[in-house]
């Protein structure tokens, strides 16, 4: 399988007083294109640090990570920002929507940074919101939407740049059980259409809904297995 993400011996050190803390301690793995992978572990296990490095929001202290052919750690700040906008779509627990603009305008935002022409970005944003069941709500502001609807807007925004990789950090953490199930079904459907998905969660039942689970503890991968029911 063609690897989209290749991580080799990733180390991330943070200074706490006189002590070096290993947030990541020699992490190596690959994620093939089209995979649907959960990174799971307790608080402090390194899963969020790993997510930030995969997404180009942080750099490893040591080691190498290659995503869609780009050696992310070797990019300068400008190239790294361009890489993030072109290659990665982010979905967050807290949605991170702009409260004063509509759902449609929120979805357009990454395309503005990418230099997409106004007519094209509006058409693409409207198409995504219609596809995610929000056609009648696209002119509403986030405060006029439910939590599940806001997360759908966030997913549409993440897909607007047609990224190679969708990263979801606790995407159901702020949602009730029924809405969580709906969002996970949506993400699963996107994966079936070919979107590569990596999500961070502390919930085993959410991880079980993916194809693969990487379990972390103390900055290391302690288990990496396919979820048989999903792989089938």
The 8 nearest C-alpha neighbors of each residue, nearest first, counted from 0:
[[1, 31, 2, 32, 30, 3, 33, 34],
 [0, 2, 31, 32, 3, 30, 33, 4],
 [3, 1, 31, 4, 30, 32, 0, 29],
 [2, 4, 32, 67, 31, 66, 30, 1],
 [5, 3, 66, 30, 29, 2, 65, 6],
 [4, 6, 29, 65, 64, 28, 66, 30],
 [7, 5, 64, 27, 28, 63, 29, 65],
 [6, 8, 27, 63, 62, 9, 64, 26],
 [7, 9, 25, 26, 62, 27, 10, 6],
 [10, 8, 62, 26, 25, 7, 61, 59],
 [11, 9, 23, 24, 61, 25, 60, 59],
 [10, 12, 23, 60, 59, 22, 21, 61],
 [13, 11, 21, 20, 22, 19, 60, 10],
 [12, 14, 20, 19, 15, 21, 11, 22],
 [15, 13, 19, 18, 16, 20, 12, 17],
 [16, 14, 18, 17, 19, 13, 20, 12],
 [17, 15, 18, 14, 19, 13, 20, 12],
 [16, 18, 15, 14, 19, 20, 13, 12],
 [17, 19, 15, 16, 14, 20, 13, 12],
 [20, 18, 14, 13, 12, 15, 21, 17],
 [19, 21, 13, 12, 22, 14, 18, 15],
 [22, 20, 12, 23, 24, 11, 218, 19],
 [21, 23, 218, 45, 11, 12, 20, 24],
 [24, 22, 218, 10, 11, 21, 45, 219],
 [23, 25, 10, 218, 219, 21, 26, 22],
 [24, 26, 8, 9, 10, 23, 27, 219],
 [27, 25, 9, 8, 219, 24, 220, 23],
 [26, 28, 7, 8, 6, 25, 9, 29],
 [29, 27, 6, 5, 26, 7, 30, 4],
 [30, 28, 5, 4, 6, 2, 31, 27],
 [29, 31, 4, 2, 3, 34, 5, 32],
 [32, 30, 2, 3, 1, 34, 0, 33],
 [33, 31, 3, 34, 2, 195, 1, 30],
 [32, 34, 195, 193, 194, 31, 190, 35],
 [33, 35, 195, 32, 31, 36, 196, 30],
 [36, 34, 196, 210, 209, 197, 195, 211],
 [35, 37, 211, 197, 212, 209, 210, 34],
 [38, 36, 212, 198, 206, 199, 197, 213],
 [39, 37, 199, 213, 214, 212, 198, 46],
 [38, 40, 214, 200, 201, 199, 37, 215],
 [39, 41, 215, 214, 44, 201, 216, 46],
 [40, 42, 44, 43, 201, 216, 39, 215],
 [43, 41, 44, 40, 45, 201, 46, 47],
 [42, 44, 45, 41, 217, 22, 46, 216],
 [43, 45, 216, 217, 218, 41, 42, 215],
 [46, 44, 218, 48, 22, 43, 47, 23],
 [45, 47, 49, 48, 44, 50, 38, 215],
 [46, 48, 50, 49, 45, 51, 199, 168],
 [49, 47, 51, 45, 50, 46, 52, 22],
 [48, 50, 46, 52, 47, 51, 45, 53],
 [49, 51, 47, 53, 48, 52, 54, 46],
 [52, 50, 56, 54, 48, 49, 57, 53],
 [51, 53, 57, 55, 49, 54, 50, 58],
 [54, 52, 50, 51, 55, 49, 64, 66],
 [55, 53, 51, 52, 56, 50, 87, 83],
 [54, 56, 52, 57, 53, 51, 83, 79],
 [55, 57, 51, 54, 52, 58, 53, 83],
 [58, 56, 52, 55, 51, 59, 54, 48],
 [57, 59, 52, 72, 60, 55, 56, 71],
 [60, 58, 11, 61, 10, 9, 62, 52],
 [59, 61, 11, 10, 12, 58, 62, 9],
 [62, 60, 10, 59, 9, 11, 63, 8],
 [63, 61, 9, 8, 7, 10, 59, 64],
 [62, 64, 7, 6, 9, 72, 65, 8],
 [63, 65, 6, 5, 70, 71, 7, 66],
 [64, 66, 70, 5, 69, 4, 71, 68],
 [67, 65, 4, 69, 68, 3, 5, 64],
 [66, 68, 3, 69, 4, 65, 163, 86],
 [67, 69, 66, 65, 70, 3, 4, 71],
 [70, 68, 66, 65, 71, 67, 82, 64],
 [69, 71, 65, 73, 72, 64, 66, 68],
 [72, 70, 73, 69, 74, 65, 64, 55],
 [71, 73, 74, 70, 58, 63, 64, 59],
 [72, 74, 71, 70, 75, 69, 63, 79],
 [75, 73, 79, 71, 78, 72, 76, 70],
 [74, 76, 78, 77, 79, 73, 72, 80],
 [77, 75, 79, 78, 80, 74, 81, 73],
 [78, 76, 80, 79, 75, 81, 74, 82],
 [77, 79, 81, 75, 80, 76, 74, 82],
 [78, 80, 82, 76, 81, 77, 74, 75],
 [81, 79, 83, 77, 82, 78, 76, 84],
 [80, 82, 78, 84, 79, 83, 85, 77],
 [81, 83, 79, 85, 80, 84, 86, 78],
 [84, 82, 87, 80, 86, 81, 85, 79],
 [83, 85, 81, 82, 86, 87, 80, 109],
 [84, 86, 82, 83, 162, 81, 87, 160],
 [85, 87, 162, 163, 83, 82, 84, 164],
 [88, 86, 164, 162, 83, 165, 163, 84],
 [87, 89, 157, 165, 162, 158, 166, 164],
 [88, 90, 166, 157, 167, 165, 87, 91],
 [91, 89, 167, 153, 154, 166, 168, 157],
 [92, 90, 168, 94, 93, 170, 167, 169],
 [91, 93, 170, 169, 94, 172, 168, 173],
 [92, 94, 91, 95, 173, 170, 172, 96],
 [93, 95, 91, 92, 96, 150, 153, 149],
 [96, 94, 93, 97, 91, 153, 92, 90],
 [97, 95, 94, 98, 105, 153, 141, 149],
 [96, 98, 99, 100, 105, 95, 141, 101],
 [99, 97, 141, 100, 96, 140, 142, 101],
 [100, 98, 97, 140, 101, 141, 142, 96],
 [101, 99, 140, 98, 104, 97, 105, 102],
 [102, 100, 140, 138, 139, 104, 103, 105],
 [101, 103, 137, 105, 104, 140, 138, 139],
 [104, 102, 137, 106, 101, 105, 124, 138],
 [103, 105, 107, 101, 106, 102, 100, 108],
 [106, 104, 102, 108, 107, 103, 101, 97],
 [105, 107, 156, 103, 104, 108, 124, 155],
 [108, 106, 104, 110, 105, 124, 120, 109],
 [107, 109, 111, 110, 105, 106, 104, 112],
 [110, 108, 112, 111, 107, 113, 160, 84],
 [109, 111, 113, 112, 115, 108, 107, 160],
 [112, 110, 114, 108, 113, 109, 115, 107],
 [113, 111, 109, 110, 114, 108, 84, 115],
 [112, 114, 110, 111, 115, 109, 84, 85],
 [113, 115, 111, 112, 110, 116, 117, 109],
 [116, 114, 110, 113, 111, 120, 117, 119],
 [115, 117, 119, 118, 120, 114, 111, 110],
 [118, 116, 120, 119, 121, 115, 111, 122],
 [119, 117, 121, 120, 116, 122, 115, 123],
 [120, 118, 122, 116, 121, 117, 123, 115],
 [119, 121, 123, 117, 122, 118, 107, 115],
 [122, 120, 124, 118, 123, 119, 125, 117],
 [121, 123, 119, 125, 120, 124, 126, 118],
 [122, 124, 120, 126, 121, 125, 119, 127],
 [125, 123, 121, 127, 126, 122, 106, 107],
 [124, 126, 128, 122, 127, 123, 129, 121],
 [125, 127, 123, 129, 124, 128, 122, 130],
 [128, 126, 130, 124, 129, 125, 155, 131],
 [127, 129, 133, 131, 125, 130, 134, 126],
 [130, 128, 134, 126, 132, 133, 131, 127],
 [129, 131, 127, 128, 132, 126, 133, 134],
 [132, 130, 128, 129, 133, 127, 151, 155],
 [131, 133, 129, 130, 134, 128, 135, 151],
 [134, 132, 128, 136, 129, 135, 131, 137],
 [133, 135, 129, 136, 128, 137, 132, 125],
 [134, 136, 133, 137, 138, 129, 132, 139],
 [137, 135, 133, 139, 134, 138, 102, 144],
 [138, 136, 102, 103, 139, 134, 135, 133],
 [137, 139, 101, 136, 102, 103, 140, 135],
 [140, 138, 101, 136, 137, 102, 143, 141],
 [139, 141, 101, 143, 142, 100, 102, 98],
 [142, 140, 144, 143, 98, 149, 102, 139],
 [143, 141, 144, 140, 98, 145, 139, 149],
 [142, 144, 141, 140, 139, 145, 136, 149],
 [145, 143, 141, 142, 148, 149, 146, 140],
 [144, 146, 148, 147, 149, 143, 142, 141],
 [147, 145, 149, 148, 150, 174, 144, 173],
 [146, 148, 150, 149, 145, 178, 151, 174],
 [147, 149, 151, 145, 150, 146, 144, 152],
 [150, 148, 152, 146, 151, 147, 144, 141],
 [149, 151, 153, 147, 152, 148, 94, 154],
 [150, 152, 154, 148, 153, 149, 155, 147],
 [153, 151, 155, 149, 150, 154, 156, 102],
 [152, 154, 150, 156, 151, 155, 94, 90],
 [153, 155, 157, 151, 156, 152, 90, 150],
 [156, 154, 152, 158, 157, 153, 127, 159],
 [155, 157, 106, 153, 159, 154, 158, 152],
 [156, 158, 88, 154, 89, 155, 159, 153],
 [159, 157, 155, 161, 156, 160, 88, 154],
 [160, 158, 156, 161, 157, 155, 106, 124],
 [159, 161, 162, 158, 110, 85, 109, 157],
 [162, 160, 158, 159, 163, 85, 86, 88],
 [163, 161, 86, 87, 164, 160, 88, 85],
 [162, 164, 86, 87, 195, 161, 194, 165],
 [165, 163, 87, 195, 162, 196, 88, 86],
 [164, 166, 88, 196, 87, 89, 195, 197],
 [167, 165, 89, 197, 198, 196, 88, 90],
 [166, 168, 198, 90, 170, 91, 89, 169],
 [167, 169, 199, 91, 170, 198, 92, 90],
 [168, 170, 200, 92, 172, 199, 171, 167],
 [171, 169, 92, 168, 167, 91, 172, 90],
 [172, 170, 179, 174, 169, 173, 92, 182],
 [171, 173, 169, 92, 174, 170, 179, 200],
 [174, 172, 171, 92, 93, 175, 146, 170],
 [175, 173, 171, 179, 172, 178, 146, 176],
 [176, 174, 178, 177, 179, 173, 171, 172],
 [175, 177, 179, 178, 180, 174, 171, 181],
 [178, 176, 180, 179, 175, 181, 174, 182],
 [177, 179, 181, 180, 175, 176, 147, 174],
 [180, 178, 176, 171, 182, 177, 181, 174],
 [179, 181, 183, 177, 178, 182, 184, 176],
 [180, 182, 178, 184, 179, 183, 185, 177],
 [183, 181, 185, 179, 184, 180, 186, 178],
 [182, 184, 186, 180, 185, 181, 187, 179],
 [185, 183, 187, 181, 182, 186, 188, 180],
 [184, 186, 182, 188, 183, 187, 181, 189],
 [185, 187, 183, 189, 188, 184, 182, 190],
 [188, 186, 184, 190, 185, 189, 183, 191],
 [187, 189, 191, 185, 190, 186, 184, 192],
 [190, 188, 186, 192, 187, 191, 194, 185],
 [189, 191, 194, 187, 193, 192, 188, 195],
 [192, 190, 188, 193, 189, 187, 194, 33],
 [191, 193, 189, 190, 194, 188, 33, 187],
 [192, 194, 190, 33, 191, 195, 189, 32],
 [195, 193, 190, 189, 33, 192, 196, 164],
 [196, 194, 33, 164, 34, 32, 190, 35],
 [197, 195, 35, 165, 166, 164, 194, 36],
 [198, 196, 36, 166, 37, 35, 167, 165],
 [199, 197, 167, 37, 168, 166, 38, 36],
 [198, 200, 38, 168, 169, 37, 39, 167],
 [199, 201, 169, 39, 202, 38, 198, 168],
 [200, 202, 39, 40, 41, 203, 199, 169],
 [201, 203, 205, 200, 204, 206, 39, 40],
 [204, 202, 206, 205, 207, 201, 39, 200],
 [205, 203, 207, 206, 202, 208, 201, 209],
 [204, 206, 208, 207, 202, 203, 200, 209],
 [207, 205, 203, 37, 208, 204, 209, 212],
 [206, 208, 204, 205, 209, 203, 226, 212],
 [207, 209, 205, 206, 204, 229, 210, 183],
 [210, 208, 207, 35, 206, 211, 36, 229],
 [211, 209, 229, 226, 35, 230, 225, 36],
 [210, 212, 225, 36, 226, 209, 224, 37],
 [211, 213, 37, 224, 223, 36, 38, 214],
 [214, 212, 223, 38, 222, 37, 39, 215],
 [215, 213, 39, 222, 40, 221, 220, 38],
 [216, 214, 220, 40, 219, 221, 44, 39],
 [215, 217, 44, 219, 218, 40, 221, 220],
 [218, 216, 44, 219, 45, 215, 43, 22],
 [219, 217, 23, 45, 22, 24, 44, 216],
 [220, 218, 215, 216, 24, 217, 26, 221],
 [219, 221, 215, 222, 214, 26, 216, 213],
 [220, 222, 215, 214, 219, 216, 223, 213],
 [221, 223, 214, 220, 213, 224, 215, 212],
 [224, 222, 213, 212, 214, 221, 225, 220],
 [225, 223, 212, 211, 226, 222, 213, 214],
 [224, 226, 211, 227, 210, 212, 230, 223],
 [227, 225, 210, 211, 229, 228, 230, 224],
 [226, 228, 230, 229, 225, 231, 210, 211],
 [227, 229, 231, 230, 226, 210, 207, 208],
 [230, 228, 210, 231, 227, 226, 209, 208],
 [231, 229, 227, 210, 228, 226, 225, 211],
 [230, 229, 228, 227, 226, 210, 225, 209]]
